[in-house]
Amino acid sequence: MNLLFKIIGYVFTVLFAVGAVLQYNDPDSLHWIIIYGVAALISLLFALNKIRYIIPLVLGILAFIDFVYLYPADFQVFDLNDGDIKTVELGREAFGLLIISIVLLIFAFRIKRKL
C-alpha cells in the first residue's frame, strides 16, 4: 500500500477515535460512539491492509444514506447562536456521517484499485 494512504488511514483512525470519545455527553451518545468507533476500526484495518473493499464500501454507502436521511431541510449554519439547537445538532450529525462516508468510500475504492 502506498505510504500516503497508510498515513491517511492512521490519521483517520485517530480522528474518528477522538470523535467517538467526544460523544460522551451527547444525548444519544452510545449510537454515535459506535458509529465513530466502527469508522476508526475500519480506518485502522485499512492502514494495516487487513480489510476487504466490500466492508468500507457498504458502510460508506450506508453512512451516505443516513446523511441524506438526517440532513435537516431547514439547515442554515453550525453555530448555535444563529439557529435552532435541534436543526444545528442534526446538521452536525449529518455532516459527520458525510465525512465518514467520503473517507470509507475512498478507502474502498483504493483497496479495490490495488486488487
Backbone bond lengths (Angstrom), bond angles and torsions (degrees), N, CA, C in turn:
res aa  C-N    CA-C-N  psi(-1)  N-CA   C-N-CA  omega(-1)  CA-C   N-CA-C  phi
1 M - - - 1.453 - - 1.522 108.57 -
2 N 1.277 115.08 143.74 1.448 122.44 177.45 1.535 110.11 -59.06
3 L 1.320 116.65 136.72 1.469 121.65 -178.46 1.526 111.77 -59.07
4 L 1.316 117.19 -37.92 1.466 120.77 179.83 1.528 110.69 -60.39
5 F 1.324 117.63 -45.71 1.464 120.31 -179.48 1.523 111.52 -70.05
6 K 1.310 117.13 -31.86 1.462 120.28 175.59 1.530 109.74 -63.46
7 I 1.324 116.90 -44.00 1.472 121.74 178.13 1.523 109.98 -64.33
8 I 1.339 116.70 -43.31 1.469 120.15 177.99 1.526 110.34 -59.68
9 G 1.322 117.45 -40.63 1.464 121.05 177.43 1.515 111.95 -60.15
10 Y 1.330 116.65 -44.98 1.465 120.15 178.71 1.532 111.73 -67.37
11 V 1.322 116.89 -39.17 1.473 120.01 179.06 1.524 110.18 -61.96
12 F 1.333 117.48 -45.39 1.467 119.27 179.70 1.526 112.14 -72.15
13 T 1.313 117.71 -25.12 1.466 119.71 172.03 1.517 109.64 -59.96
14 V 1.319 115.97 -48.07 1.467 121.04 -179.77 1.527 110.65 -66.53
15 L 1.333 117.01 -46.23 1.470 119.87 -177.98 1.529 112.20 -62.03
16 F 1.316 117.09 -44.10 1.467 119.84 179.29 1.529 111.40 -69.62
17 A 1.327 117.87 -34.47 1.466 120.45 176.84 1.528 110.09 -66.01
18 V 1.311 117.07 -42.01 1.472 120.60 176.22 1.527 109.38 -63.08
19 G 1.330 116.59 -41.54 1.466 120.12 176.95 1.518 112.14 -59.49
20 A 1.328 116.70 -38.88 1.467 120.50 178.00 1.527 110.64 -65.25
21 V 1.309 116.97 -43.76 1.468 120.98 -179.14 1.528 110.76 -64.84
22 L 1.310 117.27 -38.24 1.464 120.86 -178.28 1.528 113.54 -71.13
23 Q 1.313 117.65 -8.13 1.462 120.97 -179.96 1.530 113.25 -82.92
24 Y 1.327 118.22 -2.20 1.467 121.07 -173.36 1.522 113.48 -56.48
25 N 1.321 119.36 -29.46 1.468 120.48 -177.20 1.527 112.83 -101.48
26 D 1.316 117.37 8.89 1.461 121.36 177.99 1.529 109.41 -75.75
27 P 1.324 119.05 146.40 1.472 120.12 179.16 1.533 113.40 -58.29
28 D 1.314 117.70 -35.55 1.463 120.90 177.16 1.527 109.34 -113.93
29 S 1.318 115.41 54.44 1.466 122.12 -170.14 1.526 113.86 -61.81
30 L 1.310 118.97 -42.51 1.465 120.48 -176.50 1.533 111.35 -59.07
31 H 1.301 115.42 -41.93 1.467 121.81 178.24 1.533 110.54 -56.59
32 W 1.316 117.27 -48.83 1.469 121.52 -176.46 1.522 112.24 -77.40
33 I 1.313 117.78 -31.14 1.471 120.01 175.00 1.522 109.91 -62.80
34 I 1.321 116.36 -41.47 1.463 120.44 178.50 1.532 110.52 -65.28
35 I 1.327 117.30 -44.89 1.466 120.79 -179.01 1.526 110.84 -60.75
36 Y 1.328 116.79 -50.60 1.466 119.64 -179.18 1.528 111.10 -70.09
37 G 1.321 117.54 -32.90 1.462 120.65 177.44 1.519 112.20 -65.15
38 V 1.324 117.01 -41.99 1.462 120.94 177.29 1.531 110.05 -65.59
39 A 1.326 117.06 -40.91 1.467 119.96 177.77 1.532 110.50 -62.59
40 A 1.333 117.20 -38.79 1.467 120.83 177.11 1.518 110.97 -65.36
41 L 1.319 117.15 -43.04 1.463 121.23 179.11 1.530 111.47 -62.78
42 I 1.317 117.35 -43.67 1.458 120.59 178.64 1.528 110.42 -64.61
43 S 1.320 117.14 -39.01 1.462 120.67 177.66 1.524 110.85 -62.86
44 L 1.327 116.51 -41.12 1.464 120.26 178.35 1.524 110.79 -65.23
45 L 1.312 116.67 -45.51 1.460 120.41 178.97 1.530 111.23 -62.97
46 F 1.324 116.42 -35.57 1.466 120.27 175.85 1.524 109.94 -63.93
47 A 1.328 117.23 -46.37 1.466 121.13 -179.41 1.527 111.20 -62.39
48 L 1.322 116.47 -33.99 1.464 121.18 179.75 1.527 112.65 -85.93
49 N 1.342 115.98 -2.30 1.461 121.77 -179.12 1.534 111.73 60.34
50 K 1.328 115.90 42.51 1.466 122.21 -176.20 1.531 112.67 -120.82
51 I 1.324 118.15 26.06 1.463 120.03 -177.43 1.527 109.32 -138.44
52 R 1.321 115.11 145.12 1.465 120.85 176.47 1.522 108.74 -85.49
53 Y 1.298 117.31 155.20 1.468 121.88 -174.24 1.523 113.31 -64.60
54 I 1.313 119.03 -25.69 1.462 121.69 -173.57 1.535 111.98 -65.61
55 I 1.317 117.26 -33.74 1.469 120.09 -177.23 1.526 111.45 -67.73
56 P 1.344 119.60 -54.29 1.464 117.04 177.02 1.530 112.81 -66.05
57 L 1.327 117.47 -27.80 1.460 119.74 177.97 1.528 110.98 -64.67
58 V 1.323 116.54 -51.25 1.471 120.46 -178.57 1.531 110.80 -64.88
59 L 1.327 117.09 -45.31 1.465 119.33 -179.18 1.527 111.89 -68.86
60 G 1.319 117.19 -32.35 1.465 120.25 175.66 1.523 111.60 -65.97
61 I 1.322 116.13 -41.14 1.464 120.18 176.97 1.524 110.63 -65.68
62 L 1.327 116.70 -42.77 1.480 119.91 178.11 1.521 111.45 -63.13
63 A 1.329 117.23 -39.80 1.468 120.43 178.21 1.523 110.20 -64.14
64 F 1.335 117.14 -38.01 1.465 119.59 178.21 1.525 111.24 -67.35
65 I 1.322 116.95 -41.69 1.470 120.20 177.09 1.526 110.17 -61.06
66 D 1.325 116.94 -42.11 1.470 120.91 177.94 1.528 110.91 -65.58
67 F 1.332 117.84 -36.16 1.468 121.26 174.88 1.522 110.26 -58.37
68 V 1.333 116.29 -49.05 1.461 120.76 -179.21 1.529 110.29 -61.87
69 Y 1.325 116.34 -40.35 1.468 121.44 -179.94 1.534 111.58 -66.42
70 L 1.333 117.59 -42.38 1.462 121.14 -175.72 1.520 114.40 -81.00
71 Y 1.325 117.55 -25.35 1.458 120.54 -173.53 1.526 110.24 -57.73
72 P 1.340 117.16 120.28 1.469 119.94 -177.97 1.527 111.48 -73.71
73 A 1.320 115.78 137.92 1.466 121.38 -178.28 1.523 112.08 -63.35
74 D 1.330 116.68 -29.78 1.463 120.14 -177.22 1.531 112.66 -105.88
75 F 1.329 117.27 26.89 1.460 121.15 -179.58 1.521 110.03 -69.14
76 Q 1.346 115.33 133.20 1.454 120.24 -179.92 1.528 112.34 -124.76
77 V 1.318 117.18 -44.71 1.466 120.33 -174.18 1.523 110.57 -147.12
78 F 1.346 115.75 169.15 1.455 121.81 175.31 1.522 111.87 -93.35
79 D 1.311 117.86 -13.41 1.460 122.68 -174.07 1.530 110.94 -84.42
80 L 1.334 116.22 128.37 1.466 120.66 -179.74 1.522 112.72 -63.93
81 N 1.314 118.16 -25.69 1.465 121.02 -178.60 1.524 112.17 -70.98
82 D 1.321 116.76 -20.05 1.457 120.00 -174.84 1.525 114.26 -109.68
83 G 1.313 118.60 5.86 1.455 118.58 -176.80 1.515 112.78 -158.31
84 D 1.316 114.38 174.52 1.452 122.57 177.25 1.530 109.00 -69.94
85 I 1.341 116.89 135.58 1.467 120.97 -174.79 1.528 111.54 -60.72
86 K 1.313 118.12 -36.72 1.469 121.33 179.79 1.534 110.55 -66.30
87 T 1.320 116.36 -44.46 1.461 121.07 179.28 1.524 111.12 -65.15
88 V 1.332 116.85 -42.39 1.459 121.31 179.52 1.526 109.93 -63.84
89 E 1.329 117.02 -43.79 1.469 121.35 179.64 1.530 111.07 -62.41
90 L 1.327 117.09 -45.77 1.463 120.19 178.56 1.528 111.62 -63.74
91 G 1.316 116.16 -38.18 1.463 119.93 177.80 1.513 111.94 -64.14
92 R 1.321 116.87 -43.47 1.466 120.72 178.68 1.525 110.99 -63.76
93 E 1.327 116.74 -44.41 1.460 120.45 178.97 1.523 111.07 -63.60
94 A 1.333 116.34 -41.68 1.460 120.45 -179.98 1.530 110.75 -62.91
95 F 1.317 117.43 -44.28 1.459 119.13 -178.81 1.525 111.87 -71.32
96 G 1.317 118.49 -27.51 1.462 120.86 171.44 1.514 110.40 -61.80
97 L 1.330 116.15 -42.22 1.467 120.52 176.71 1.522 111.84 -66.52
98 L 1.323 116.74 -35.26 1.457 119.41 177.53 1.533 110.68 -64.59
99 I 1.320 117.25 -41.76 1.463 120.97 177.59 1.527 110.17 -62.23
100 I 1.329 116.50 -46.55 1.468 120.46 177.93 1.523 109.90 -58.74
101 S 1.327 117.11 -45.00 1.455 121.81 -179.19 1.524 111.15 -59.63
102 I 1.294 117.53 -48.80 1.469 121.20 -178.38 1.524 110.55 -61.27
103 V 1.322 116.74 -46.55 1.470 120.64 -178.45 1.524 110.72 -62.92
104 L 1.323 117.79 -47.11 1.464 120.38 -178.26 1.525 111.91 -66.11
105 L 1.315 117.28 -37.16 1.459 119.28 178.13 1.532 111.57 -68.55
106 I 1.318 116.96 -37.44 1.472 119.62 174.34 1.519 110.15 -62.36
107 F 1.329 116.87 -43.68 1.469 120.22 177.45 1.533 110.57 -59.52
108 A 1.330 116.51 -45.63 1.467 120.38 -178.16 1.527 111.19 -61.45
109 F 1.314 116.71 -45.97 1.461 119.53 -178.96 1.531 111.26 -68.08
110 R 1.310 116.58 -33.30 1.464 119.68 177.51 1.542 110.79 -67.60
111 I 1.329 115.94 -42.36 1.470 119.77 178.46 1.530 109.35 -64.29
112 K 1.321 117.26 -46.11 1.468 121.49 -178.84 1.523 110.91 -61.96
113 R 1.308 117.00 -38.42 1.457 122.08 -179.74 1.522 111.88 -64.80
114 K 1.333 115.83 -31.83 1.465 120.37 -177.82 1.515 112.64 -81.65
115 L 1.357 118.59 -11.16 1.469 121.02 -178.55 1.511 111.60 -71.97
